């Protein structure tokens, strides 16, 4: 909810506190103020000007040369590029020295040889969002009404000296989805009275009942329906003060009739709808449930197919509105409308919510009906709207209303004792302080020996039990005044679960290794849903029943597609070195009826340089071994290094020669490698390396207890050997064979060289290993080491046809 500070002052005396101070008080009382926007955005020097003359620029077809009176001794010559500028208009003029949003300063300039002494401004140039500007001024300059005073402060007329508080309302506080509701809240905080709007309605002798009859065939869904006729309206722009208030509230002005219904919506929280009476072609309104498959073209120009549990407003034959959601195009108020029928009704929240959800339509009206409105305002809101239409649209409000009233309002009474309040809050609030709080809240009450019987106003349907009253007392007393105490009871010390502790260790390690954590969407599109999937990629991804859009319609099977999107986003903004990781869930489909299985994965992506020291001239680009080294650190951290092995692999989307599967005790848990060059080109990224693995499987690995051994007192012996083998031979398999054949004396095996040069015969390569032998209990002899080394040579010769390189 957007709350205009100046508009709020009409209902409550704010005692001179600033908008920021008020925001702080509201937040402390339990409703978060997410921000305070200053509408003028630092603008100065903008006045109302009168265009005395306008002619085509002699040197430019799309520019106009204007002579503008700004209330000074001499008019100003201003060059303007707007198509709609014309003689006789009153416009917003930024004079020389004026400042516009973004600290843009207006200076004297020459445009195509003609002097320009200022700027005629559009509303966008004054910092107003395009979506809030009336269509006629969405392109070009804004034109003030003829009664605007030349030389007056344009920002004052446009209400840009105002500030807007953005309230982050929880679903239970729907009472603050309107200015009166916020006024009651602020009045309670400040201990002030609420000044309700005065309604001055003058009705003509003709009766509304002579023009319309109301029938409600679904009283459970619509217990109250009121209609009133306003004749001979003249559709035109609404007063500028109303337009600016609506824009401050986030509503786009349309015309005086529609703007008045929106204004009342924002003021009272009561949704209204204005029908063009002549387009109804009927003297009756019938509210009923829709027929299955019935259609209606709504105001947004779309044809909607209705279901049998949707509530519609009809002219007795066909639907003219979906109740509480949106009106129909066949009864829309337009420039030719002269007679208006105002609808003010109470529709049940569940009915409106169902229709809004089924039709994919959500409006300001439906949002309020869904959460619940105050039915005691329904009649007053309609009367106020009729009075405004008479005043600002020249209409004639007919006497009385046509209504069906099946609404039965029962008084909600909730009791609470001062003992319970203090027991729950841990305070020592007195009965007098509690009584003052209920008085400020405008909650009628009676008090007998410290027990309060509170009659809850209809504007506060969230108050139903005594605990709700305790909360009201607590928040207005001040949460910051409630003393902090420790629990008085036996407690269990909190701790992380084993998986939580491991996940935290992995996060810290990866961030220490230079990777930044990313959080991406769990929802994706059909093209990316199964890309890079570790499991479930052969099944149809899980699709949402009601997706926000097709781009967010599928549950992901891999973290990598969106992580690569993040890499592309950063590199496209000249961030050359990107290193990201994400720990998140993927969703593996089961059967059609069952929910998907949720698995936790770890994924990372790196591109650019991992080491770059310009001063020393040292740099190292990310490659396969860099990202594999990061993973090796993770495995070492978790104590599973000896259980993990890498095997060359081919995967869709990955480079065929630079990709490896990761196996844990023989079971594949992930992969690491370079993104396929074709995919890199599609994403417009440079050489990028990625990994993804199943954290669940990794965390479940059996980890042996750490064994400590004493530092060897006896020397070790090292033997190197270069083996000539077929190019297809896998170094990891050769290393495993060496370890197995070396026996107990062989403690370390390291691959330190690969040679495939000119001196090597065709189809062969040389792999050089360093082997370290020792016995912690004694000094080895050359004969013992030679024997063990010969066993190794024999084993690799028999299994791989290896020969020592000469």
FENNORQUI-V556536 format. One record per residue. N is the residue number from 1. RES is the residue in one letter. PHI is phi in degrees with one decimal (NA if undefined). NEAR is the number of other ideal C-beta (glycine too) atoms within 10 Angstrom. Layout:
# FENNORQUI-V556536
((N/RES/PHI/NEAR) (N/RES/PHI/NEAR))
This chain:
# FENNORQUI-V556536
((1/X/NA/20) (2/X/-98.3/15) (3/X/-117.9/28) (4/X/-74.3/24) (5/X/-62.1/22) (6/X/-68.5/18) (7/X/-64.8/21) (8/X/-61.0/18) (9/X/-63.6/14) (10/X/-70.6/13) (11/X/-104.7/21) (12/X/-137.7/22) (13/X/-76.6/13) (14/X/-87.0/18) (15/X/56.1/10) (16/X/77.6/6) (17/X/-72.7/14) (18/X/-75.6/12) (19/X/-62.8/21) (20/X/-67.2/14) (21/X/-64.6/13) (22/X/-63.9/23) (23/X/-59.7/23) (24/X/-65.0/14) (25/X/-67.3/15) (26/X/-64.7/20) (27/X/-62.4/15) (28/X/-66.6/17) (29/X/-86.7/18) (30/X/118.2/16) (31/X/-110.2/21) (32/X/-72.5/14) (33/X/-95.6/19) (34/X/-77.0/11) (35/X/178.2/12) (36/X/-124.2/18) (37/X/-100.0/14) (38/X/-86.9/16) (39/X/-70.7/22) (40/X/-77.2/18) (41/X/49.4/15) (42/X/80.0/12) (43/X/-75.2/23) (44/X/-151.9/14) (45/X/78.0/18) (46/X/-109.8/26) (47/X/-126.7/24) (48/X/-84.0/22) (49/X/-121.2/32) (50/X/-113.5/22) (51/X/-79.7/24) (52/X/-77.1/13) (53/X/-139.0/14) (54/X/-144.9/17) (55/X/-142.3/10) (56/X/-67.3/11) (57/X/-63.5/18) (58/X/-64.4/10) (59/X/-114.4/11) (60/X/-148.7/15) (61/X/-70.0/6) (62/X/-97.4/9) (63/X/-114.5/19) (64/X/-118.8/21) (65/X/-102.6/21) (66/X/-117.9/28) (67/X/-108.5/17) (68/X/-120.9/26) (69/X/-86.1/18) (70/X/-116.4/20) (71/X/84.8/14) (72/X/-106.6/12) (73/X/-61.2/4) (74/X/-122.7/9) (75/X/-68.9/18) (76/X/-102.7/20) (77/X/-90.3/15) (78/X/-129.5/27) (79/X/-90.8/22) (80/X/-129.2/25) (81/X/-101.1/15) (82/X/-73.7/18) (83/X/-72.3/11) (84/X/-94.7/15) (85/X/-71.0/20) (86/X/-153.2/14) (87/X/-64.6/13) (88/X/90.3/11) (89/X/-84.6/19) (90/X/-109.9/23) (91/X/-130.7/27) (92/X/-86.7/24) (93/X/-119.4/31) (94/X/-92.1/25) (95/X/-76.5/19) (96/X/-58.7/15) (97/X/97.5/12) (98/X/-67.7/19) (99/X/-121.0/16) (100/X/-107.5/20) (101/X/-51.8/14) (102/X/82.2/9) (103/X/58.4/8) (104/X/-84.0/13) (105/X/-99.0/13) (106/X/-86.2/20) (107/X/-126.1/11) (108/X/-65.8/10) (109/X/-145.2/13) (110/X/-116.3/9) (111/X/-118.2/16) (112/X/54.1/12) (113/X/86.8/10) (114/X/-112.8/16) (115/X/-70.8/13) (116/X/-122.7/22) (117/X/-105.5/19) (118/X/154.3/27) (119/X/-148.8/24) (120/X/-87.4/26) (121/X/-101.5/24) (122/X/-89.5/20) (123/X/-68.5/21) (124/X/-62.7/18) (125/X/-70.8/18) (126/X/-97.5/21) (127/X/91.5/20) (128/X/-91.0/21) (129/X/-63.2/11) (130/X/-59.8/11) (131/X/-68.8/9) (132/X/-100.5/19) (133/X/-95.3/19) (134/X/-54.7/18) (135/X/-55.6/9) (136/X/-66.4/13) (137/X/-114.2/18) (138/X/-68.5/14) (139/X/-126.9/13) (140/X/100.6/17) (141/X/-82.5/24) (142/X/-92.8/25) (143/X/-114.2/19) (144/X/-76.3/20) (145/X/-61.1/10) (146/X/-64.0/9) (147/X/-84.8/7) (148/X/-67.0/18) (149/X/-81.7/13) (150/X/-64.4/16) (151/X/89.0/15) (152/X/-71.2/16) (153/X/-66.4/15) (154/X/-65.8/24) (155/X/-67.2/20) (156/X/-66.2/14) (157/X/-66.0/20) (158/X/-91.0/26) (159/X/58.7/19) (160/X/-89.1/22) (161/X/-89.1/15) (162/X/-89.8/22) (163/X/-128.1/19) (164/X/-119.8/20) (165/X/-94.5/24) (166/X/-99.3/16) (167/X/-91.8/20) (168/X/-93.5/12) (169/X/-85.7/18) (170/X/-81.6/11) (171/X/-56.7/9) (172/X/-77.9/14) (173/X/-106.7/18) (174/X/-66.0/25) (175/X/-64.4/24) (176/X/-98.5/22) (177/X/-86.8/20) (178/X/-158.9/26) (179/X/-66.3/24) (180/X/-64.6/22) (181/X/-62.9/23) (182/X/-65.1/25) (183/X/-61.2/24) (184/X/-61.8/23) (185/X/-65.6/23) (186/X/-65.7/26) (187/X/-61.8/20) (188/X/-65.5/22) (189/X/-67.7/21) (190/X/-91.5/16) (191/X/70.8/12) (192/X/-110.9/16) (193/X/-93.3/13) (194/X/-99.7/15) (195/X/-96.9/13) (196/X/-72.1/14) (197/X/-64.9/16) (198/X/-87.8/7) (199/X/-110.2/14) (200/X/-113.2/11) (201/X/-106.3/16) (202/X/-110.3/10) (203/X/-101.7/18) (204/X/-85.5/15) (205/X/-71.8/7) (206/X/-60.9/15) (207/X/-106.8/15) (208/X/-59.7/25) (209/X/-64.5/16) (210/X/-77.3/13) (211/X/-107.2/18) (212/X/-147.5/22) (213/X/-126.2/16) (214/X/-110.9/21) (215/X/-128.1/14) (216/X/-116.2/21) (217/X/-94.6/13) (218/X/-133.6/19) (219/X/-64.7/14) (220/X/-67.5/10) (221/X/-83.3/22) (222/X/-139.0/24) (223/X/-73.9/19) (224/X/-142.2/19) (225/X/-139.3/26) (226/X/-126.8/22) (227/X/-130.7/25) (228/X/-142.6/28) (229/X/-94.4/26) (230/X/-129.0/29) (231/X/-97.5/18) (232/X/58.6/13) (233/X/-77.7/25) (234/X/-118.9/13) (235/X/-72.8/20) (236/X/-157.8/13) (237/X/-62.9/18) (238/X/-76.0/24) (239/X/-55.0/17) (240/X/-63.4/17) (241/X/-64.7/13) (242/X/-71.3/18) (243/X/-59.5/24) (244/X/-69.1/22) (245/X/-66.8/25) (246/X/-64.6/23) (247/X/-63.8/25) (248/X/-63.2/24) (249/X/-85.3/22) (250/X/86.0/15) (251/X/-116.5/19) (252/X/-84.0/18) (253/X/-65.4/24) (254/X/-124.4/19) (255/X/-155.6/20) (256/X/-60.1/25) (257/X/-66.9/26) (258/X/-66.9/25) (259/X/-61.6/24) (260/X/-65.3/29) (261/X/-64.6/25) (262/X/-70.3/23) (263/X/-62.9/26) (264/X/-64.8/26) (265/X/-58.0/25) (266/X/-72.1/23) (267/X/-80.8/24) (268/X/-98.5/27) (269/X/78.7/26) (270/X/-100.3/28) (271/X/-64.6/27) (272/X/-122.6/25) (273/X/-138.7/25) (274/X/-107.6/24) (275/X/-97.7/26) (276/X/-75.4/22) (277/X/-58.9/24) (278/X/-68.2/13) (279/X/-78.3/20) (280/X/-66.3/21) (281/X/52.8/13) (282/X/-162.3/16) (283/X/-106.5/13) (284/X/-140.2/14) (285/X/-114.9/24) (286/X/-120.2/19) (287/X/-99.8/23) (288/X/-150.8/18) (289/X/-77.3/19) (290/X/-68.6/23) (291/X/-81.1/13) (292/X/-59.2/11) (293/X/87.8/9) (294/X/-62.6/17) (295/X/-118.8/12) (296/X/-150.9/25) (297/X/-91.3/14) (298/X/-85.9/21) (299/X/-60.7/19) (300/X/-82.3/10) (301/X/85.4/7) (302/X/-99.6/13) (303/X/-90.1/9) (304/X/-110.7/22) (305/X/-98.3/13) (306/X/-96.6/21) (307/X/-108.9/15) (308/X/-68.0/10) (309/X/-103.3/15) (310/X/-88.6/26) (311/X/-95.1/28) (312/X/-128.1/23) (313/X/-100.2/28) (314/X/-127.6/22) (315/X/-92.3/20) (316/X/101.6/15) (317/X/-124.9/10) (318/X/-123.1/15) (319/X/-70.0/26) (320/X/-119.6/28) (321/X/-169.1/23) (322/X/-93.0/27) (323/X/-54.6/29) (324/X/76.5/29) (325/X/-111.5/27) (326/X/-162.0/23) (327/X/-78.3/23) (328/X/-95.7/23) (329/X/-66.6/16) (330/X/-76.8/19) (331/X/-132.6/24) (332/X/-71.3/17) (333/X/-75.6/24) (334/X/-135.6/12) (335/X/-63.1/8) (336/X/-94.6/9) (337/X/-67.5/22) (338/X/-122.9/14) (339/X/-121.8/19) (340/X/-119.6/28) (341/X/-107.5/24) (342/X/-92.0/27) (343/X/-106.1/23) (344/X/-135.2/28) (345/X/-144.7/28) (346/X/-117.9/23) (347/X/-106.1/26) (348/X/-68.2/19) (349/X/-60.9/17) (350/X/-63.1/12) (351/X/-65.0/22) (352/X/-67.7/26) (353/X/-61.9/18) (354/X/-62.8/17) (355/X/-66.1/27) (356/X/-60.4/22) (357/X/-67.8/13) (358/X/-63.0/17) (359/X/-89.0/20) (360/X/66.5/9) (361/X/-116.9/17) (362/X/-132.4/14) (363/X/-127.8/20) (364/X/-58.4/15) (365/X/-67.9/24) (366/X/-63.3/24) (367/X/-60.3/16) (368/X/-78.7/22) (369/X/-61.6/26) (370/X/-60.1/23) (371/X/-85.9/20) (372/X/107.4/21) (373/X/-110.6/29) (374/X/-87.5/23) (375/X/-69.0/17) (376/X/-75.4/14) (377/X/-98.1/23) (378/X/-58.2/23) (379/X/-71.2/17) (380/X/-61.3/17) (381/X/-62.0/27) (382/X/-65.3/26) (383/X/-62.9/21) (384/X/-65.5/24) (385/X/-62.2/29) (386/X/-62.8/29) (387/X/-63.2/21) (388/X/-67.6/26) (389/X/-67.3/25) (390/X/-66.2/21) (391/X/-80.4/16) (392/X/-108.4/20) (393/X/-124.1/21) (394/X/66.8/14) (395/X/-83.8/25) (396/X/-119.0/18) (397/X/-78.8/25) (398/X/-78.4/23) (399/X/-67.8/14) (400/X/73.3/14) (401/X/-139.6/21) (402/X/-110.2/23) (403/X/-147.4/19) (404/X/-129.6/20) (405/X/-122.1/15) (406/X/-110.4/12) (407/X/-79.5/14) (408/X/-116.5/6) (409/X/-93.7/10) (410/X/-106.2/6) (411/X/-73.0/9) (412/X/-92.7/14) (413/X/-120.2/12) (414/X/-126.8/18) (415/X/-112.9/15) (416/X/-153.6/24) (417/X/-101.8/19) (418/X/-64.7/21) (419/X/-64.7/10) (420/X/-66.8/16) (421/X/-57.1/25) (422/X/-70.6/16) (423/X/-65.8/11) (424/X/-72.8/15) (425/X/-85.5/18) (426/X/72.1/11) (427/X/-119.9/17) (428/X/-128.9/9) (429/X/-70.4/17) (430/X/-84.5/12) (431/X/-63.2/15) (432/X/-67.2/10) (433/X/-64.6/15) (434/X/-64.6/24) (435/X/-61.7/14) (436/X/-63.2/14) (437/X/-64.5/22) (438/X/-65.5/20) (439/X/-65.0/13) (440/X/-65.3/17) (441/X/-76.1/23) (442/X/60.8/14) (443/X/-100.8/19) (444/X/-61.3/14) (445/X/-150.8/19) (446/X/-128.4/11) (447/X/-130.7/16) (448/X/-131.0/9) (449/X/51.3/7) (450/X/84.2/14) (451/X/-108.1/14) (452/X/-103.8/23) (453/X/-103.1/13) (454/X/-108.3/22) (455/X/-89.2/12) (456/X/-79.0/20) (457/X/-64.5/18) (458/X/-66.1/16) (459/X/-73.2/23) (460/X/-121.5/22) (461/X/-67.9/18) (462/X/-76.9/17) (463/X/-91.9/21) (464/X/-130.5/12) (465/X/-132.0/11) (466/X/-62.1/17) (467/X/-62.7/13) (468/X/-64.6/17) (469/X/-69.0/26) (470/X/-59.8/18) (471/X/-63.0/18) (472/X/-61.1/24) (473/X/-64.3/23) (474/X/-62.6/21) (475/X/-71.7/17) (476/X/-83.0/22) (477/X/-64.6/19) (478/X/116.1/13) (479/X/-58.5/12) (480/X/-70.3/6) (481/X/-93.5/11) (482/X/-77.6/14) (483/X/-65.5/8) (484/X/-86.0/5) (485/X/-136.1/7) (486/X/-87.3/6) (487/X/-62.2/6) (488/X/-105.5/6) (489/X/-178.3/5) (490/X/-69.3/5) (491/X/-126.0/8) (492/X/-109.4/5) (493/X/-65.1/4) (494/X/-73.6/5) (495/X/-154.0/8) (496/X/-78.2/10) (497/X/-70.2/8) (498/X/-60.0/10) (499/X/-66.1/13) (500/X/-62.6/11) (501/X/-64.6/12) (502/X/-64.8/16) (503/X/-62.5/17) (504/X/-65.5/11) (505/X/-62.5/13) (506/X/-63.8/20) (507/X/-58.5/15) (508/X/-62.3/11) (509/X/-63.8/17) (510/X/-62.6/24) (511/X/-67.9/13) (512/X/-66.9/9) (513/X/-82.1/17) (514/X/100.2/12) (515/X/-95.7/20) (516/X/-99.1/13) (517/X/-77.4/11) (518/X/-116.4/21) (519/X/-126.3/10) (520/X/-114.1/19) (521/X/-66.5/12) (522/X/-79.1/16) (523/X/-100.8/18) (524/X/-145.7/23) (525/X/-101.0/16) (526/X/-64.3/13) (527/X/-69.8/11) (528/X/-103.7/19) (529/X/-58.0/25) (530/X/-102.4/21) (531/X/-63.8/17) (532/X/67.2/25) (533/X/-62.1/21) (534/X/-80.8/23) (535/X/-144.9/14) (536/X/81.7/21) (537/X/-69.4/15) (538/X/-87.3/8) (539/X/-108.2/15) (540/X/-71.2/12) (541/X/-60.4/22) (542/X/-76.4/19) (543/X/-104.4/12) (544/X/-69.8/11) (545/X/-71.3/5) (546/X/-132.1/8) (547/X/-70.4/13) (548/X/-65.6/9) (549/X/-161.0/8) (550/X/-65.9/10) (551/X/-70.0/14) (552/X/-129.2/13) (553/X/-107.7/19) (554/X/-120.7/23) (555/X/-83.1/19) (556/X/-74.1/27) (557/X/-108.5/28) (558/X/-149.8/23) (559/X/-84.9/27) (560/X/-68.6/28) (561/X/-55.7/24) (562/X/-75.6/21) (563/X/-66.6/24) (564/X/-69.1/27) (565/X/-61.0/18) (566/X/-66.9/17) (567/X/-62.3/27) (568/X/-62.5/18) (569/X/-59.0/12) (570/X/-72.9/19) (571/X/-67.0/19) (572/X/-68.3/11) (573/X/-109.2/7) (574/X/64.9/6) (575/X/-93.4/12) (576/X/-77.1/11) (577/X/-105.0/16) (578/X/-124.4/23) (579/X/-137.8/23) (580/X/-127.2/21) (581/X/-138.9/24) (582/X/-144.5/22) (583/X/-111.3/18) (584/X/-158.7/19) (585/X/-99.9/15) (586/X/-117.2/25) (587/X/-127.0/20) (588/X/-92.3/18) (589/X/-66.5/20) (590/X/-113.2/13) (591/X/-93.0/8) (592/X/-62.9/7) (593/X/-85.2/5) (594/X/-87.0/8) (595/X/-71.8/10) (596/X/-68.9/18) (597/X/-84.0/13) (598/X/-103.0/12) (599/X/-121.2/18) (600/X/-93.6/17) (601/X/-121.2/24) (602/X/-120.2/22) (603/X/-136.7/27) (604/X/-147.3/26) (605/X/-146.3/27) (606/X/-137.6/26) (607/X/-149.7/27) (608/X/90.2/20) (609/X/-105.4/15) (610/X/-90.8/20) (611/X/-140.7/12) (612/X/-150.2/13) (613/X/-118.3/10) (614/X/-58.6/7) (615/X/-66.0/5) (616/X/-85.6/7) (617/X/69.0/6) (618/X/-109.1/9) (619/X/-153.9/12) (620/X/-139.2/11) (621/X/-76.8/15) (622/X/-64.6/23) (623/X/-139.8/15) (624/X/-59.1/16) (625/X/-75.1/10) (626/X/-66.7/17) (627/X/-71.2/23) (628/X/-66.1/17) (629/X/-63.5/12) (630/X/-61.4/23) (631/X/-66.6/20) (632/X/-58.4/14) (633/X/-64.9/16) (634/X/-63.3/23) (635/X/-65.9/18) (636/X/-66.3/13) (637/X/-59.7/15) (638/X/-90.2/19) (639/X/74.5/14) (640/X/-120.4/19) (641/X/-55.7/12) (642/X/-71.3/10) (643/X/-97.0/18) (644/X/-105.3/21) (645/X/-140.3/16) (646/X/-109.8/18) (647/X/-133.4/13) (648/X/-56.8/13) (649/X/-148.4/16) (650/X/-115.1/11) (651/X/-134.5/16) (652/X/-60.2/11) (653/X/85.4/17) (654/X/-117.8/22) (655/X/-61.2/20) (656/X/-66.0/12) (657/X/-106.9/10) (658/X/-132.5/16) (659/X/-135.4/22) (660/X/-134.3/21) (661/X/-81.2/17) (662/X/-107.6/23) (663/X/-112.7/16) (664/X/-115.6/19) (665/X/51.6/13) (666/X/87.0/7) (667/X/-103.2/11) (668/X/-70.7/16) (669/X/-120.5/21) (670/X/172.0/22) (671/X/-153.9/21) (672/X/-147.2/23) (673/X/162.7/25) (674/X/-93.7/21) (675/X/-65.4/26) (676/X/-58.2/18) (677/X/-52.8/10) (678/X/-65.0/10) (679/X/-68.6/18) (680/X/-58.7/19) (681/X/-67.2/9) (682/X/-61.4/12) (683/X/-83.9/17) (684/X/59.6/9) (685/X/-124.7/22) (686/X/-84.2/15) (687/X/-54.9/16) (688/X/-130.2/24) (689/X/-113.9/26) (690/X/-137.1/25) (691/X/-147.7/22) (692/X/-151.8/23) (693/X/-148.6/23) (694/X/-82.9/21) (695/X/-69.7/23) (696/X/-57.9/13) (697/X/-66.9/18) (698/X/-65.9/23) (699/X/-70.8/18) (700/X/-86.0/12) (701/X/-62.5/16) (702/X/-74.7/8) (703/X/-109.3/11) (704/X/-72.7/9) (705/X/-62.2/5) (706/X/-66.0/6) (707/X/-106.0/5) (708/X/-102.3/4) (709/X/-125.7/6) (710/X/-72.5/6) (711/X/-67.0/5) (712/X/-58.0/12) (713/X/-91.7/9) (714/X/-109.4/11) (715/X/-70.1/8) (716/X/-101.4/16) (717/X/-127.1/19) (718/X/-115.9/12) (719/X/-125.4/16) (720/X/-104.0/11) (721/X/-148.1/17) (722/X/-106.2/16) (723/X/-104.8/23) (724/X/-93.7/19) (725/X/-135.8/20) (726/X/-64.1/11) (727/X/-60.4/10) (728/X/-77.3/8) (729/X/-65.0/19) (730/X/-98.0/14) (731/X/-60.0/14) (732/X/-63.2/14) (733/X/-69.4/14) (734/X/-63.3/21) (735/X/-61.2/17) (736/X/-61.7/13) (737/X/-64.7/18) (738/X/-60.7/23) (739/X/-62.1/15) (740/X/-65.9/13) (741/X/-78.4/19) (742/X/-70.6/20) (743/X/73.6/12) (744/X/-69.8/8) (745/X/-75.1/19) (746/X/-80.8/21) (747/X/-106.8/15) (748/X/-141.3/13) (749/X/-132.5/17) (750/X/-129.8/12) (751/X/-84.2/14) (752/X/-123.5/10) (753/X/-157.9/11) (754/X/-132.7/10) (755/X/-129.1/14) (756/X/-137.5/9) (757/X/-79.7/7) (758/X/-65.6/4) (759/X/-79.9/7) (760/X/-94.9/14) (761/X/-67.3/7) (762/X/-58.1/5) (763/X/81.5/8) (764/X/-120.2/16) (765/X/-147.4/19) (766/X/-113.0/18) (767/X/-117.5/23) (768/X/-103.8/15) (769/X/-117.2/20) (770/X/-110.4/14) (771/X/-115.0/22) (772/X/-116.0/15) (773/X/-113.1/21) (774/X/-167.1/19) (775/X/-127.0/16) (776/X/-67.6/12) (777/X/-102.8/8) (778/X/-161.6/10) (779/X/-89.0/12) (780/X/-77.2/16) (781/X/-97.5/10) (782/X/-60.3/8) (783/X/-64.8/8) (784/X/-65.1/15) (785/X/-68.1/20) (786/X/-62.4/13) (787/X/-63.0/12) (788/X/-64.6/20) (789/X/-68.4/20) (790/X/-65.7/11) (791/X/-60.6/16) (792/X/-64.3/24) (793/X/-60.6/17) (794/X/-65.3/11) (795/X/-65.9/17) (796/X/-73.1/24) (797/X/-69.9/14) (798/X/-67.8/11) (799/X/-86.6/14) (800/X/-121.0/19) (801/X/65.4/13) (802/X/-77.9/24) (803/X/-133.3/14) (804/X/-67.6/12) (805/X/-76.0/17) (806/X/-94.8/5))
